[in-house]
């Protein structure tokens, strides 16, 4: 984590609002320093009151582990690193008891909160009684049915906190969405301060729309987008351009890697082993190894990935991003594109179209893609079909009146 001498104005606004005891949502672009905006007020509170506690919620285990690394770097001169850790399915059982007793900052995900922490809240009495902050990172991910479930989990969390006399303050971070304040109100049931003016620097970005050519005279079928992606990925890597290629399926990420390696073994064998795939299903140590390889000084030149790397995991300064097919939302387009060219670096982003009506529409109407505003994040924690699944959980945790 790079600590500058001065904060961006949006970071300063978020930190000051948090210091004033307000709920906050910070909605700015990729690599705009949102992590610092919640780590600073949390660490200040812990230094002022060693009994204070903070709960960090991330949508994926990989993101939690990456943020733990940055937190260690930031706090190494002021806090014992034993006072914070990740609590998820990868956490050894021996470490879980220590974290329950000693952790000042607990980094976890909504699934573990739902399955492992809230049902056993009597083991966490000291933690919940002193819970000062709840951080919701990548809050834009919590939308649709998944987000509605997370909204119910958070309401169960507030009940447990109230049972032990705590009323934690919420700091949320999100990629750019159309309704950050409304989204946090629905998600967590609080009225936040909204900070949207991104003051971080941005570099030049070339955005290319790549439509695979037709393969028949009737012009009814196009060349495989996966083959196109593999060829482009291999050429970029061969040219020394550090590249990430996003796909929508795990199998496709592996296939593009196989195709690209075949090309590289023929044309540039010296770099054929410097590309990897990254997806859910890998062992934790494999994921950590790939993440280290992508950072500055790492040995990797390229990675094919699912949306697991779309979130704010620190993968260093990449030069190009390749999107294999429209990822479903405008917000995801810019999240994935923004994984390359962080800061003021010149970047290349390429969207390779699939042979479906939506992708082909954007190829013919690029202004509709590049000029369209970000979508609203929509959830409904009060949906009766979702609510009826959480009411028994809530009743198990604390009896319902």
C-alpha positions in Angstrom: 0.0 0.0 0.0 1.5 3.3 -1.0 0.9 6.1 1.5 1.3 9.6 0.1 2.0 12.8 2.0 -1.4 14.2 1.2 -4.9 12.8 0.8 -7.2 13.2 -2.1 -10.1 15.4 -1.3 -12.6 12.6 -1.4 -10.5 10.6 1.1 -10.3 13.6 3.4 -14.1 14.1 3.2 -14.8 10.4 4.0 -12.3 10.4 6.9 -13.7 13.6 8.4 -17.3 12.4 8.2 -16.3 9.1 9.9 -14.5 11.0 12.6 -17.7 13.0 13.1 -19.6 9.8 13.8 -21.6 9.7 10.6 -22.3 6.8 8.4 -20.5 7.2 5.1 -20.6 5.8 1.6 -17.7 6.6 -0.7 -18.5 5.9 -4.4 -15.5 6.6 -6.6 -13.5 4.9 -9.4 -11.0 2.1 -9.5 -7.7 2.7 -7.7 -9.0 5.9 -6.1 -7.7 5.0 -2.6 -11.0 4.0 -1.0 -9.3 1.6 1.4 -7.4 4.4 3.1 -10.6 6.2 3.7 -11.9 3.6 6.1 -8.6 2.3 7.5 -7.5 5.7 8.8 -10.6 6.4 11.0 -10.7 2.8 12.2 -7.1 2.6 13.2 -7.4 6.0 14.9 -10.3 4.7 17.0 -8.4 1.6 17.9 -5.3 3.5 19.0 -7.5 5.8 21.2 -9.5 2.9 22.7 -7.8 -0.5 22.6 -11.1 -2.2 23.5 -12.8 -0.9 20.3 -13.6 -3.4 17.6 -14.2 -3.3 13.8 -15.8 -5.7 11.4 -14.7 -5.6 7.7 -17.0 -7.3 5.3 -15.8 -8.2 1.8 -17.7 -10.1 -0.9 -14.9 -12.6 -1.5 -12.2 -14.3 0.6 -9.5 -13.2 -1.9 -10.3 -9.6 -1.4 -10.3 -10.0 2.4 -6.8 -11.6 2.3 -5.5 -8.9 0.0 -6.8 -6.1 2.3 -5.3 -7.8 5.3 -1.9 -7.5 3.6 -2.4 -3.8 3.1 -3.7 -3.3 6.6 -0.5 -4.9 8.0 1.6 -2.5 6.0 -0.4 0.5 7.2 -0.5 -0.5 10.9 2.9 -2.1 11.3 4.3 0.8 13.4 1.3 1.3 15.6 -0.7 -2.0 16.2 0.3 -5.6 16.9 -0.7 -7.6 13.7 -2.1 -10.2 16.0 -5.0 -7.8 16.6 -6.5 -8.3 13.2 -7.0 -11.2 10.8 -9.2 -12.9 8.3 -12.0 -15.2 9.6 -13.4 -17.4 6.8 -13.4 -20.9 5.5 -9.6 -20.8 4.9 -8.9 -19.8 8.5 -7.3 -22.7 10.6 -9.5 -23.8 13.5 -6.7 -23.0 16.0 -6.6 -19.4 14.8 -10.3 -18.9 15.0 -10.4 -19.0 18.8 -7.6 -16.6 19.0 -9.3 -14.2 16.7 -12.6 -14.4 18.7 -10.7 -13.4 21.8 -8.1 -11.0 20.6 -9.1 -9.5 17.2 -9.6 -5.8 17.1 -10.3 -5.8 13.3 -12.0 -8.9 11.9 -12.0 -9.3 8.1 -14.7 -11.7 6.8 -17.5 -12.1 4.3 -21.3 -12.2 4.5 -21.4 -16.0 4.2 -19.2 -16.5 7.3 -21.1 -13.8 9.2 -24.4 -15.6 8.4 -23.2 -19.2 9.0 -20.4 -19.0 11.5 -20.5 -15.8 13.5 -24.1 -14.7 14.2 -25.4 -18.1 15.2 -22.6 -18.3 17.7 -22.7 -14.8 18.9 -22.5 -15.9 22.6 -18.8 -16.8 21.8 -18.3 -13.2 20.5 -19.7 -11.2 23.5 -16.7 -9.0 23.9 -16.4 -8.4 20.2 -20.0 -7.4 19.7 -20.2 -5.3 22.9 -17.3 -3.2 21.7 -18.1 -3.1 17.9 -17.5 0.5 16.8 -17.3 0.2 13.0 -18.7 -2.0 10.3 -17.0 -1.6 6.9 -18.8 -2.7 3.8 -16.3 -2.8 0.9 -17.3 -3.2 -2.7 -20.9 -2.5 -1.7 -22.1 -2.3 -5.3 -21.7 -6.1 -5.5 -24.5 -6.5 -3.0 -27.4 -6.1 -5.4 -30.2 -8.2 -6.7 -31.1 -11.4 -4.8 -27.6 -11.7 -3.3 -27.7 -8.1 -2.1 -31.2 -8.6 -0.6 -29.9 -11.6 1.4 -26.9 -9.5 2.6 -29.4 -6.8 3.7 -31.2 -9.3 5.9 -27.9 -10.6 7.3 -26.9 -7.0 8.2 -30.3 -6.5 10.0 -29.6 -9.6 12.0 -26.2 -8.2 12.8 -27.8 -4.9 14.1 -30.1 -7.0 16.4 -27.1 -8.8 17.9 -25.2 -5.6 18.3 -28.1 -3.9 20.0 -28.5 -7.0 22.3 -25.0 -6.3 23.6 -25.4 -2.5 23.8 -23.5 -1.6 20.6 -24.5 0.7 17.7 -21.7 0.5 15.1 -20.9 3.2 12.6 -21.0 2.1 8.9 -18.3 3.0 6.4 -19.1 1.7 2.9 -17.1 1.8 -0.3 -18.5 1.2 -3.8 -17.5 1.5 -7.4 -19.4 4.2 -9.3 -23.1 3.5 -9.3 -26.1 5.8 -9.9 -27.6 5.6 -6.4 -24.9 5.1 -3.7 -26.9 6.7 -0.9 -30.2 5.0 -1.7 -28.3 1.7 -2.0 -26.8 1.9 1.4 -30.1 3.0 2.9 -31.7 -0.1 1.5 -28.8 -2.4 2.3 -28.0 -1.3 5.9 -31.0 0.8 6.9 -29.0 3.9 7.7 -28.8 7.5 6.3 -25.3 8.1 5.1 -23.1 10.9 4.0 -22.6 10.5 0.2 -19.1 11.2 -1.3 -18.9 10.8 -5.1 -16.5 13.5 -6.3 -13.4 11.4 -7.4 -10.3 13.6 -7.0 -7.7 10.8 -7.9 -5.6 11.2 -11.1 -6.4 9.3 -14.2 -4.3 8.6 -17.3 -5.2 8.3 -21.0 -7.1 5.1 -21.9 -7.6 3.7 -25.4 -10.8 1.7 -25.5 -11.2 -0.6 -28.4 -14.3 -2.4 -29.5 -13.2 -5.6 -31.3 -15.8 -7.6 -33.3 -14.5 -11.0 -34.5 -14.7 -11.3 -38.3 -17.3 -13.5 -40.2 -16.2 -17.0 -41.1 -18.7 -17.7 -43.9 -19.9 -15.9 -47.0 -23.4 -15.7 -45.8 -22.1 -13.6 -42.9 -24.1 -15.5 -40.3 -21.3 -16.8 -38.0 -18.3 -15.1 -36.5 -14.9 -16.4 -35.4 -14.8 -17.5 -31.8 -14.3 -14.6 -29.3 -12.2 -17.0 -27.2 -9.8 -17.6 -30.0 -9.6 -13.9 -30.7 -8.9 -13.2 -27.1 -6.2 -15.8 -26.9 -4.4 -14.4 -29.9 -4.7 -10.8 -28.6 -3.6 -11.9 -25.1 -0.6 -13.8 -26.4 0.5 -10.9 -28.7 0.2 -8.3 -25.9 2.2 -10.5 -23.5 4.8 -11.3 -26.2 5.2 -7.5 -26.5 5.9 -7.1 -22.8 2.5 -5.5 -22.1 1.2 -6.8 -18.8 -2.3 -7.9 -19.5 -5.4 -9.2 -17.7 -8.2 -11.0 -19.7 -11.6 -11.2 -18.1 -14.1 -14.0 -19.0 -17.5 -14.8 -17.7 -16.9 -18.5 -16.9 -14.2 -20.5 -15.2 -13.9 -22.9 -18.1 -13.3 -20.1 -20.6 -10.6 -18.6 -18.4 -8.7 -21.9 -18.5 -9.4 -22.4 -22.3 -8.0 -19.0 -23.2 -4.9 -19.7 -21.1 -4.4 -23.1 -22.9 -4.8 -21.5 -26.4 -2.5 -18.5 -25.5 0.2 -20.8 -24.1 0.2 -22.8 -27.4 0.7 -19.6 -29.3 3.4 -18.5 -27.0 5.2 -21.8 -27.0 5.5 -21.5 -30.7 6.3 -17.8 -31.0 7.8 -16.8 -27.7 8.6 -19.8 -25.5 10.6 -17.7 -23.0 7.4 -16.1 -21.7 5.0 -19.1 -22.1 5.3 -19.9 -18.4 4.7 -16.3 -17.3 0.9 -16.4 -17.8 -1.7 -18.0 -15.5 -5.4 -18.4 -14.9 -7.2 -17.1 -11.8 -10.6 -18.3 -10.8 -12.6 -19.6 -7.9 -11.9 -23.2 -7.0 -8.1 -22.8 -6.6 -6.5 -23.5 -3.3 -5.8 -20.4 -1.1 -2.1 -20.8 -1.5 -2.4 -20.9 -5.3 -4.5 -17.7 -5.4 -2.0 -15.9 -3.1 0.9 -17.1 -5.4 -0.8 -15.7 -8.5 -1.7 -12.4 -6.8 2.0 -12.0 -5.7 3.1 -12.8 -9.3 1.0 -9.9 -10.7 2.3 -7.2 -8.4 5.3 -5.0 -9.2 8.4 -7.2 -9.3 6.4 -10.4 -9.8 7.2 -12.9 -12.6 3.8 -12.9 -14.3 3.1 -11.0 -17.5 -0.5 -11.9 -17.9 -3.5 -13.6 -16.3 -6.9 -14.9 -17.6 -9.5 -14.4 -14.9 -13.2 -14.5 -14.0 -14.8 -11.6 -12.2 -12.9 -12.7 -9.1 -10.2 -10.2 -10.0 -12.8 -7.4 -10.9 -12.9 -6.3 -7.3 -10.3 -4.2 -5.6 -7.5 -6.8 -5.1 -4.1 -5.1 -5.5 -2.6 -6.6 -8.7 -0.2 -3.8 -9.4 0.2 -1.8 -12.5 -1.1 -3.6 -15.5 -1.0 -2.1 -18.9 -4.0 -3.7 -20.7 -7.3 -5.3 -20.0 -9.2 -7.6 -22.4 -12.9 -8.2 -21.8 -14.3 -11.3 -23.5 -17.9 -10.4 -23.9 -20.0 -7.6 -22.4 -19.9 -8.4 -18.6 -23.5 -7.6 -18.0 -23.5 -4.1 -16.6 -21.8 -0.8 -17.5 -20.4 -0.6 -14.0 -18.6 -4.0 -14.6 -17.2 -2.8 -17.9 -15.4 0.1 -16.2 -14.4 -2.0 -13.2 -12.8 -4.6 -15.4 -11.3 -2.0 -17.7 -9.9 -0.1 -14.7 -7.8 -3.0 -13.5 -5.2 -1.7 -16.1 -3.7 1.7 -16.1 -4.2 2.5 -12.5 -3.2 6.1 -11.6 -1.8 8.1 -14.4 -0.5 5.2 -16.6 -1.6 5.0 -20.2 -3.8 2.0 -20.6 -5.4 -0.1 -23.3 -8.8 -1.8 -22.8 -10.4 -4.1 -25.4 -14.0 -5.4 -25.4 -14.2 -8.5 -27.7 -17.8 -9.1 -28.7 -19.6 -12.4 -28.4 -22.0 -13.3 -31.2 -25.1 -12.4 -29.3 -27.6 -9.5 -29.9 -26.5 -7.3 -26.9 -22.8 -7.5 -27.7 -23.5 -6.9 -31.4 -25.7 -4.0 -30.6 -22.9 -2.3 -28.7 -20.5 -2.9 -31.6 -22.9 -1.0 -33.9 -23.7 1.7 -31.3 -20.5 2.4 -29.3 -21.9 5.6 -27.9 -24.5 3.6 -26.1 -21.8 1.6 -24.3 -19.2 4.3 -23.6 -21.6 7.1 -22.9 -24.3 5.3 -20.9 -24.5 6.2 -17.2 -23.8 3.6 -14.5 -26.8 1.5 -13.4 -28.7 1.7 -10.2 -28.0 -1.0 -7.6 -31.4 -2.5 -6.7 -32.2 -4.7 -3.7 -35.3 -5.5 -1.6 -34.4 -7.0 1.8 -38.2 -7.0 2.6 -39.0 -9.5 -0.2 -41.2 -12.1 1.6 -39.5 -15.0 0.0 -36.1 -13.9 1.2 -37.3 -12.6 4.5 -38.9 -15.9 5.5 -35.5 -17.6 5.1 -33.9 -15.2 7.6 -36.6 -14.9 10.2 -35.8 -18.4 11.6 -32.1 -17.5 11.7 -32.9 -14.3 13.6 -35.2 -16.2 16.0 -32.4 -18.7 16.7 -29.9 -15.9 17.4 -32.2 -13.8 19.6 -35.9 -14.5 20.3 -38.4 -12.5 18.2 -41.1 -10.5 19.8 
